[in-house]
């Protein structure tokens, strides 16, 4: 049974509408529209150079929300290009001063600021090891972008909220654009062109029923699978950052191992599924948890006993972007409902300069 495709707007308290997180998340559609308008030539050249390179491996380099975008990259690259894709451990270069061999490797660095010292050190080590460095960075004039062989600006504009939102969605869009150019997939490129308008619709969806269920929660699981796992990771991080909730992200397959032991009556589970080969796995896990009496909130599928969150009908490759866009609105609202300021997460800064 498919998920309900409902487009219902919701009134938001003024305090939430005034938050930078809310405003910047709401502008993600415009950010992607700007990216599509400005990056055509850059992506075409990137695709040409990468096809000529014929790399045997891709290594991603990122932290935080950008590392969640790297998860999305892994699924895209391995399913669309068949290239093994792994995540770099930044401490290998910044702490241990090791220099792996990166011949015929694409080293893909993703960052909002492009300033963190460990990111810079990892890029320098990759270049010294023979890698072709591709950067996706939002801030203009960053030191990381200056090191790149191929730089793809995210074009999200200045992001003032500590919690990254529009730059994360712009990262996912840039990755789809890169894969479309690399594989010369005109259909994928045309699909991406529909994203800005769909993102604007997704931000208007009403997930306040999830806000009410999570207002007094202490923790929860966020589950997804495949290309959607990247947004489960991102949602869990944002719930920690802005809402003071101990949230953990799991693949719908991985959660069936040790983690499922603590899912019992009343335990909150936020599940998100895109309409592809991974959808049934998410729905099955959600159904099992709902059958135990867990507090299951499900977007992208429908199972008995779960609260169904409205979604936008779109190509499955875009659905993770739309799901996280709807989630961002809910998270900003939930933060205020729980007494937090989403723009001032405790102990955090916009630029994290990890050594």
C-alpha positions as CSV (number, residue, x, y, z in Angstrom):
1,X,0.0,0.0,0.0
2,X,1.5,3.4,-1.0
3,X,2.0,6.4,1.1
4,X,-0.6,9.2,1.1
5,X,0.5,12.0,-1.2
6,X,-0.9,15.0,0.6
7,X,0.1,18.7,0.2
8,X,-1.3,20.4,3.3
9,X,0.2,23.7,4.6
10,X,0.5,24.3,8.3
11,X,0.4,27.5,10.4
12,X,3.8,27.9,12.2
13,X,4.2,30.0,15.4
14,X,5.8,33.3,14.7
15,X,8.9,32.5,16.8
16,X,9.6,29.5,14.6
17,X,9.1,31.5,11.3
18,X,11.6,34.1,12.6
19,X,14.3,31.5,13.2
20,X,17.3,31.4,10.8
21,X,17.0,27.6,10.6
22,X,13.4,27.9,9.4
23,X,14.1,30.6,6.9
24,X,17.2,29.0,5.5
25,X,15.6,25.6,5.2
26,X,12.7,27.2,3.4
27,X,15.0,28.7,0.9
28,X,16.6,25.4,-0.2
29,X,14.5,25.3,-3.4
30,X,15.8,28.7,-4.4
31,X,19.4,27.6,-3.6
32,X,19.1,24.5,-5.8
33,X,17.5,26.7,-8.6
34,X,20.5,29.0,-8.4
35,X,22.9,26.1,-8.5
36,X,21.2,24.7,-11.6
37,X,21.4,28.1,-13.3
38,X,25.1,28.6,-12.5
39,X,26.9,25.3,-12.5
40,X,26.1,23.9,-16.0
41,X,29.5,24.5,-17.5
42,X,31.4,23.4,-14.3
43,X,29.5,20.1,-14.2
44,X,29.9,19.4,-17.9
45,X,33.7,19.9,-17.6
46,X,33.8,17.8,-14.4
47,X,32.0,15.0,-16.2
48,X,34.4,15.2,-19.2
49,X,37.5,15.1,-17.0
50,X,36.2,12.2,-14.8
51,X,35.3,10.1,-17.8
52,X,38.8,10.6,-19.2
53,X,40.4,9.7,-15.8
54,X,38.6,6.4,-15.5
55,X,39.2,6.1,-11.8
56,X,39.0,2.8,-10.0
57,X,37.8,4.2,-6.6
58,X,36.2,7.2,-5.0
59,X,37.1,8.3,-1.5
60,X,34.8,10.9,0.2
61,X,36.0,13.4,2.8
62,X,33.6,15.3,5.1
63,X,32.3,15.7,8.6
64,X,28.9,16.3,10.1
65,X,26.0,17.1,7.7
66,X,28.5,17.0,4.8
67,X,29.5,13.5,5.7
68,X,25.8,12.5,5.5
69,X,25.8,14.0,2.0
70,X,28.9,11.7,1.4
71,X,26.7,8.7,2.3
72,X,24.3,9.8,-0.5
73,X,27.3,10.1,-2.8
74,X,28.4,6.5,-2.0
75,X,25.0,5.1,-3.0
76,X,24.8,7.2,-6.1
77,X,28.3,6.4,-7.3
78,X,28.2,2.7,-6.5
79,X,24.8,2.2,-8.1
80,X,25.2,4.5,-11.1
81,X,28.9,4.1,-11.9
82,X,29.8,0.8,-10.2
83,X,32.8,2.4,-8.5
84,X,33.7,1.4,-4.9
85,X,33.3,4.4,-2.7
86,X,34.7,4.7,0.8
87,X,34.8,7.4,3.5
88,X,38.2,8.8,4.4
89,X,39.2,8.8,8.1
90,X,40.5,12.4,8.3
91,X,42.7,11.5,11.4
92,X,44.9,9.3,9.2
93,X,46.5,12.4,7.8
94,X,45.8,15.1,10.4
95,X,46.7,13.0,13.5
96,X,48.8,10.1,12.2
97,X,50.5,12.0,9.3
98,X,50.1,9.0,7.0
99,X,50.0,9.3,3.2
100,X,48.1,6.6,1.4
101,X,48.4,5.9,-2.3
102,X,45.6,7.7,-4.2
103,X,46.6,7.1,-7.8
104,X,43.6,7.0,-10.1
105,X,41.4,7.8,-7.1
106,X,38.8,10.6,-7.1
107,X,38.9,12.3,-3.7
108,X,35.6,14.0,-3.1
109,X,35.6,16.6,-0.3
110,X,32.3,18.1,0.8
111,X,32.0,21.0,3.2
112,X,29.9,24.1,4.0
113,X,32.9,26.3,4.9
114,X,35.9,24.5,3.5
115,X,38.0,25.8,6.4
116,X,38.5,22.9,8.9
117,X,42.2,22.2,9.3
118,X,41.7,18.4,9.2
119,X,39.8,18.7,5.9
120,X,42.6,20.7,4.4
121,X,45.3,18.3,5.7
122,X,43.3,15.3,4.2
123,X,43.0,17.1,0.8
124,X,46.7,17.9,0.8
125,X,47.6,14.3,1.6
126,X,45.3,13.0,-1.1
127,X,46.9,15.3,-3.7
128,X,50.3,14.3,-2.6
129,X,49.2,10.7,-3.0
130,X,48.1,11.2,-6.6
131,X,44.4,11.8,-6.2
132,X,42.2,13.9,-8.4
133,X,40.5,16.2,-5.9
134,X,36.9,17.3,-6.4
135,X,35.4,19.7,-3.9
136,X,31.8,20.7,-3.2
137,X,31.9,23.7,-0.9
138,X,29.4,26.4,-0.2
139,X,31.5,29.3,1.1
140,X,33.3,31.3,-1.6
141,X,37.1,31.6,-1.5
142,X,37.6,28.7,0.9
143,X,41.1,27.2,1.3
144,X,39.8,23.8,0.5
145,X,38.4,24.9,-2.9
146,X,41.7,26.5,-3.7
147,X,43.3,23.0,-3.5
148,X,40.8,21.3,-5.8
149,X,41.4,20.0,-9.3
150,X,37.7,20.3,-9.9
151,X,35.6,22.7,-7.7
152,X,31.8,22.6,-7.7
153,X,30.3,25.5,-5.8
154,X,27.1,24.6,-3.9
155,X,25.7,28.1,-4.5
156,X,23.4,28.0,-1.4
157,X,24.3,31.5,-0.3
158,X,25.6,32.5,3.1
159,X,24.2,30.2,5.7
160,X,23.9,31.9,9.1
161,X,22.1,29.2,11.1
162,X,24.5,26.9,13.0
163,X,22.4,23.9,11.9
164,X,23.1,23.4,8.2
165,X,20.0,22.9,6.1
166,X,20.0,24.6,2.6
167,X,23.7,23.7,2.2
168,X,23.0,20.1,2.9
169,X,20.2,19.9,0.3
170,X,22.4,21.8,-2.1
171,X,25.1,19.2,-1.5
172,X,22.7,16.4,-2.5
173,X,21.6,18.3,-5.6
174,X,25.2,18.9,-6.6
175,X,25.9,15.2,-6.3
176,X,23.0,14.3,-8.5
177,X,24.2,16.9,-11.0
178,X,27.7,15.5,-10.9
179,X,26.6,12.0,-11.5
180,X,24.3,13.1,-14.3
181,X,27.2,14.9,-16.0
182,X,29.7,12.1,-15.3
183,X,27.4,9.4,-16.8
184,X,25.9,11.7,-19.5
185,X,22.5,10.8,-18.2
186,X,20.1,13.4,-19.7
187,X,17.1,11.9,-17.9
188,X,18.8,12.3,-14.5
189,X,19.7,15.9,-15.3
190,X,16.1,16.6,-16.4
191,X,14.8,15.0,-13.1
192,X,17.1,17.3,-11.1
193,X,15.6,20.3,-12.9
194,X,12.3,19.6,-11.2
195,X,13.8,19.7,-7.7
196,X,13.4,23.4,-6.9
197,X,9.6,23.5,-7.2
198,X,9.3,20.1,-5.5
199,X,11.4,21.3,-2.6
200,X,9.1,24.3,-2.1
201,X,6.1,22.1,-2.0
202,X,7.8,19.7,0.4
203,X,8.6,22.5,2.9
204,X,4.8,23.3,3.1
205,X,3.8,19.8,4.2
206,X,2.4,19.3,7.7
207,X,4.4,17.1,9.9
208,X,3.2,18.7,13.1
209,X,1.7,15.4,14.2
210,X,5.2,14.2,14.6
211,X,6.1,17.3,16.6
212,X,3.3,16.5,19.1
213,X,4.5,12.9,19.5
214,X,8.2,14.0,20.1
215,X,7.5,17.0,22.3
216,X,8.3,15.1,25.5
217,X,10.4,12.3,24.1
218,X,13.9,11.5,25.4
219,X,15.3,9.7,22.4
220,X,14.4,7.9,19.2
221,X,15.6,5.9,16.2
222,X,15.5,7.3,12.6
223,X,15.5,4.6,10.0
224,X,15.8,4.5,6.2
225,X,17.7,2.5,3.6
226,X,19.6,2.9,0.4
227,X,20.0,6.5,-1.0
228,X,17.6,7.6,1.8
229,X,19.9,6.5,4.6
230,X,21.8,9.8,4.2
231,X,18.7,11.7,5.3
232,X,18.2,9.4,8.3
233,X,21.7,10.3,9.4
234,X,21.0,14.0,8.8
235,X,17.7,13.9,10.7
236,X,19.3,12.2,13.7
237,X,22.0,14.9,13.8
238,X,19.5,17.7,13.6
239,X,17.4,16.3,16.4
240,X,20.4,16.2,18.6
241,X,21.6,19.6,17.6
242,X,18.4,21.6,17.7
243,X,15.9,19.6,19.8
244,X,18.0,18.0,22.6
245,X,16.9,14.5,21.5
246,X,19.2,11.5,21.6
247,X,18.5,10.3,18.1
248,X,20.3,7.5,16.3
249,X,20.2,6.7,12.6
250,X,20.0,3.1,11.4
251,X,19.6,1.3,8.1
252,X,16.3,-0.6,8.1
253,X,18.5,-3.7,7.7
254,X,21.0,-2.9,10.4
255,X,18.4,-2.0,13.0
256,X,17.2,-5.6,12.9
257,X,20.4,-6.7,14.6
258,X,21.3,-5.5,18.1
259,X,19.5,-2.1,18.1
260,X,16.0,-3.5,17.7
261,X,16.2,-5.1,21.1
262,X,15.2,-1.8,22.9
263,X,12.3,-1.0,20.5
264,X,9.2,-1.7,22.6
265,X,6.0,-0.1,23.6
266,X,6.0,3.7,23.2
267,X,9.6,3.9,21.8
268,X,9.7,6.6,19.1
269,X,10.8,5.6,15.6
270,X,10.9,8.0,12.7
271,X,11.0,6.1,9.4
272,X,11.5,7.5,5.9
273,X,11.3,5.6,2.6
274,X,11.8,6.5,-1.0
275,X,9.9,4.6,-3.6
276,X,12.6,2.3,-4.9
277,X,14.0,-1.2,-4.2
278,X,14.7,-0.3,-0.5
279,X,11.1,0.9,0.3
280,X,9.7,-2.5,1.3
281,X,12.5,-3.1,3.8
282,X,11.7,0.2,5.6
283,X,8.0,-0.6,5.6
284,X,8.6,-4.0,7.0
285,X,10.8,-2.7,9.8
286,X,8.2,0.0,10.6
287,X,5.4,-2.6,10.6
288,X,7.3,-4.8,13.0
289,X,8.0,-2.0,15.4
290,X,4.4,-0.7,15.2
291,X,3.2,-4.3,16.0
292,X,5.2,-4.1,19.2
293,X,3.5,-0.9,20.2
294,X,6.3,1.4,19.3
295,X,5.5,5.1,18.4
296,X,6.2,4.8,14.7
297,X,6.1,7.9,12.4
298,X,6.4,6.9,8.8
299,X,7.0,8.9,5.6
300,X,7.0,7.4,2.2
301,X,5.0,4.2,2.9
302,X,1.9,3.2,4.9
303,X,1.6,0.4,7.5
304,X,-1.0,-0.4,10.1
305,X,-0.3,1.2,13.4
306,X,2.0,3.9,12.2
307,X,1.4,7.6,12.0
308,X,1.6,8.5,8.3
309,X,3.5,11.6,7.4
310,X,2.6,13.3,4.1
311,X,5.1,13.2,1.2
312,X,5.5,14.5,-2.4
313,X,5.3,12.1,-5.3
314,X,8.5,12.4,-7.3
315,X,11.3,10.4,-8.8
316,X,12.9,8.2,-6.1
317,X,16.3,9.8,-6.5
318,X,14.8,13.2,-5.4
319,X,12.6,11.8,-2.6
320,X,15.4,11.9,0.0
321,X,15.8,15.6,-0.7
322,X,12.1,16.2,-0.3
323,X,11.9,14.1,2.9
324,X,14.6,16.0,4.6
325,X,13.1,19.3,3.5
326,X,9.8,18.4,5.2
327,X,11.7,17.1,8.2
328,X,13.6,20.4,8.6
329,X,10.4,22.4,9.0
330,X,9.2,19.9,11.6
331,X,12.6,20.0,13.4
332,X,12.6,23.8,13.7
333,X,9.1,23.7,15.1
334,X,9.9,20.8,17.5
335,X,13.0,22.7,18.8
336,X,10.8,25.6,19.9
337,X,8.1,23.3,21.2
338,X,10.8,21.7,23.5
339,X,12.1,25.1,24.7
340,X,15.2,25.3,22.5
341,X,16.4,28.0,20.2
342,X,17.2,26.2,16.9
343,X,19.7,28.9,15.9
344,X,21.8,28.6,19.1
345,X,22.5,24.9,19.7
346,X,24.5,24.6,23.0
347,X,28.3,24.3,22.6
348,X,28.3,24.5,18.8
349,X,29.7,27.0,16.3
350,X,29.0,27.4,12.6
351,X,32.5,26.5,11.6
352,X,34.0,23.5,13.4
353,X,37.8,23.6,13.1
354,X,38.8,20.0,13.9
355,X,42.5,19.3,14.1
